[in-house]
């Protein structure tokens, strides 16, 4: 494991300590969990952007048009 030192405003650090205490966990575990969540969100966004970059826009529009016709709305945005 790596040791990481970060600088936070005192009020933010105090609020994080309160949050950790409320959750019944340590600051280390809280920061690790928050970091894991941030990385999962970043990974999901990266995968989405990569897939979007390979997307067939005409096929996507065709699907949306068929859905519009199927629900009777008949038009896009």
SEKOLLUM-23222 format. One line per 8 residues: their letters; for each residue x, y, z of N, C-alpha, C. Coordinates in pm, whole numbers. Each point is the difference from the previous one (the first is absolute). Example, Ala and Ser with C-alpha at 12.3 -4.5 7.8 and 13.67 -1.06 7.14 Angstrom:
REM SEKOLLUM-23222
AS> 1319,-569,780,-89,119,0,90,120,0 ~ -35,105,-72,82,119,6,-77,109,73
This chain:
REM SEKOLLUM-23222
XXXXXXXX> 83,-117,0,-83,117,0,89,125,0 ~ -52,107,-57,73,125,-9,-53,98,103 ~ 89,77,58,-40,108,89,-9,127,-82 ~ -111,72,18,-25,122,-75,-36,110,98 ~ 67,111,-11,-31,115,84,-75,102,-84 ~ -116,42,48,-75,103,-72,-26,118,93 ~ -13,115,-59,-31,121,77,-145,38,-27 ~ -75,16,108,-140,39,-9,-25,119,91
XXXXXXXX> -95,83,-35,-40,105,94,-45,-67,131 ~ 27,66,112,-31,-60,130,-147,-36,15 ~ -90,87,-50,-142,-29,14,-40,-123,-80 ~ 60,-20,-116,-31,-118,-80,53,-126,69 ~ 120,8,53,57,-116,69,-86,-37,121 ~ -47,101,73,-84,-25,117,-132,-66,-42 ~ -59,47,-108,-125,-60,-48,21,-144,-45 ~ 113,-26,-67,30,-138,-41,21,-90,122
XXXXXXXX> 66,52,102,17,-78,124,-135,-31,63 ~ -91,99,0,-135,-22,53,-73,-107,-83 ~ 14,8,-132,-64,-98,-87,53,-140,28 ~ 130,-13,11,60,-131,29,-50,-53,134 ~ -2,85,99,-46,-41,132,-147,-44,-6 ~ -83,76,-72,-142,-34,-14,-19,-135,-69 ~ 86,-27,-98,-9,-127,-72,67,-114,76 ~ 66,32,110,67,-102,79,123,-55,-68
XXXXXXXX> 72,86,-73,118,-43,-73,115,97,25 ~ 115,-34,-48,116,88,15,7,99,-117 ~ 76,105,19,22,96,-109,65,-71,-118 ~ 95,-88,26,67,-74,-107,-102,-78,-83 ~ -89,-73,69,-100,-81,-69,-98,89,-75 ~ -38,112,59,-92,93,-65,61,55,-129 ~ 123,47,8,66,57,-118,22,-109,-105 ~ 35,-121,43,18,-110,-95,-131,-30,-72
XXXXXXXX> -112,-4,74,-130,-28,-60,-40,112,-96 ~ 20,125,39,-35,112,-87,87,-1,-126 ~ 126,-35,14,90,-8,-115,-44,-111,-94 ~ -38,-114,57,-48,-113,-80,-123,41,-80 ~ -94,70,64,-121,45,-68,33,97,-114 ~ 93,92,25,40,96,-103,64,-72,-119 ~ 83,-99,28,65,-74,-108,-99,-86,-78 ~ -97,-59,68,-104,-76,-71,-79,90,-93
XXXXXXXX> -35,120,47,-73,95,-85,85,42,-119 ~ 128,24,24,90,40,-108,16,-112,-103 ~ 14,-124,50,11,-116,-90,-127,-13,-85 ~ -117,15,62,-125,-12,-74,-9,110,-106 ~ 36,121,35,-3,109,-97,98,-25,-114 ~ 118,-50,33,100,-29,-103,-49,-107,-96 ~ -63,-106,55,-55,-105,-87,-112,56,-87 ~ -87,82,59,-109,59,-76,55,86,-115
XXXXXXXX> 98,85,30,57,86,-103,68,-82,-110 ~ 67,-107,37,65,-84,-101,-105,-65,-90 ~ -107,-51,59,-107,-62,-80,-71,104,-86 ~ -22,118,57,-67,106,-76,84,40,-120 ~ 132,-4,16,89,35,-111,-6,-100,-114 ~ -43,-122,30,-11,-104,-103,-143,-17,-50 ~ -90,84,49,-142,-17,-29,-33,26,-146 ~ -101,-70,-46,-57,21,-133,-121,93,19
XXXXXXXX> 19,128,-28,-104,98,26,-126,-24,-82 ~ 17,-42,-124,-118,-27,-84,-82,-114,58 ~ 65,-105,47,-72,-112,61,-72,46,127 ~ 65,84,79,-61,51,123,-123,84,-33 ~ 11,87,-102,-114,83,-40,-115,-88,-51 ~ 35,-104,-72,-102,-91,-51,-77,-67,114 ~ 72,-43,102,-65,-61,117,-92,101,67 ~ 49,123,19,-82,103,65,-124,32,-84
XXXXXXXX> 15,6,-131,-115,24,-87,-103,-111,13 ~ 46,-126,2,-92,-113,15,-72,6,135 ~ 71,39,106,-63,11,131,-103,112,0 ~ 32,112,-64,-97,110,-8,-126,-45,-73 ~ 17,-71,-111,-117,-48,-75,-79,-101,82 ~ 68,-84,73,-67,-105,79,-83,59,113 ~ 46,108,61,-77,57,112,-95,110,-47 ~ 1,29,-131,-96,94,-56,36,146,13
XXXXX> 119,30,53,37,140,15,36,64,-133 ~ 54,-80,-90,24,46,-135,109,101,-20 ~ 72,38,100,105,98,-22,105,-3,107 ~ 112,57,-32,112,8,95,-14,118,90 ~ 116,53,44,3,110,96,-45,123,-62
